Amino acid sequence: MKAGPSSENRYYCAVPSRNETHIELPSVFERVFHLAVVRQRDQHDAIWANSGVLFYLYLTGVSVPILGTNFVETPEVSGFRSAIHFILFLLSVYFGFIKSPSRN
């Protein structure tokens, strides 16, 4: 693997990885996937915290008014959103830490 952009590869990712300073990616799709994984590594903490807060609101039965409207989020909606965010958290941990992008 070369350390810089080459003439046969137009797509170049300048995001440092574990042992390399630069990674060449053969297609724009792999670059987009790689950048999404990098962002997932940073966002998994926020997704986990949001899931926990929503689950707490569900358990305590607290209804949350939506700012600027007359709508109220019921505890059942908070529980459903908590489950969705927990699934997103698991996916972000899996793709961000457990399964790393394939490197050729």
N, C-alpha and C positions, 0 to 999 in steps of 0.2 A: 504494500500500500504506500503510495507516494504521499509526501507531506504537503503538497500544494496543488493548486488547480492544474489540470493537464489540458492539452489541446483536444483530446478525444472525449473529454467530459466537460460539458458546459455548466453543469449544476454543481455547486461547491458549497459545502456547509462549513462555516467557521465556528461552530459551537464545539468547545472542547469536550472530549470524552474522558474516560478514566485514565488511559495511558497514552493517549494521542492528543496532539494539539489541533489537528484538522482531520476531517473525514471526507473522502470523496464519495458521493452518492451517484449511482448511475441514472436515476430518473428523478423528475420533479416530484413524483408521488412518494418516493421514499424520503425525500427531503421534507416534505410536508408532514409525513408520518413521524419522522425523527423529531421535528420541532414540536409537534403535538405531544410527544412523549416527554420532552424536556419540560414543557409547560405543565404536564400532568404531575411530574415530580414535585413541582412547586405548589400545586394546587391541592394536593391530597389532604393536607392539614386543614385547609379551609372547608373542604367538603366534609371531612370527619366532624369538625366542630359544628357545622350547620346541621348535620344529621343528628348529633347529640342534642342540640337545642330543640329541634323540632320534635324529637322523641320525648324530651322532658315536657314540652307543652302538651303533647298528646297524653302522657301519663297523668299529668296534673289537671287536665281538663280545662285548660285556659284557652279562651277564644281571643284571637288577635285581630283588632280592627286594622283595616288597610288604610293607610294615611291618605287623606284627600278624597276619600270616597265614603259611601254609606255601607260598604261591604265588610263582612266580618269573616275571618278564616276560622272555621270550626276545628275542634281538636281532631276530628276524624281526618280532615284534610291535612293537618300537621302530621298525623301518623303516616298517611300515604306518602307525603313528601319526604318524611324521614326515611321510609323504606327505599324510595327512589335514590335519595342522596347516599344511603349506605351502599347500595349496589354500585353507584358511580364511584364511591370511595374504593370499593374492592377492585373495580376495574382499573382505576388509576394506580393503585398499588401494584397490581399484577403487571400492567404494561409499563409502569415506570421503574419498577425495581426488580421484579422476578423475571420477566421476559424482556430482555433487552433487544433492540432492533438488530436484525442480522447484518453482519458486516462481511463484505466480500474481500 
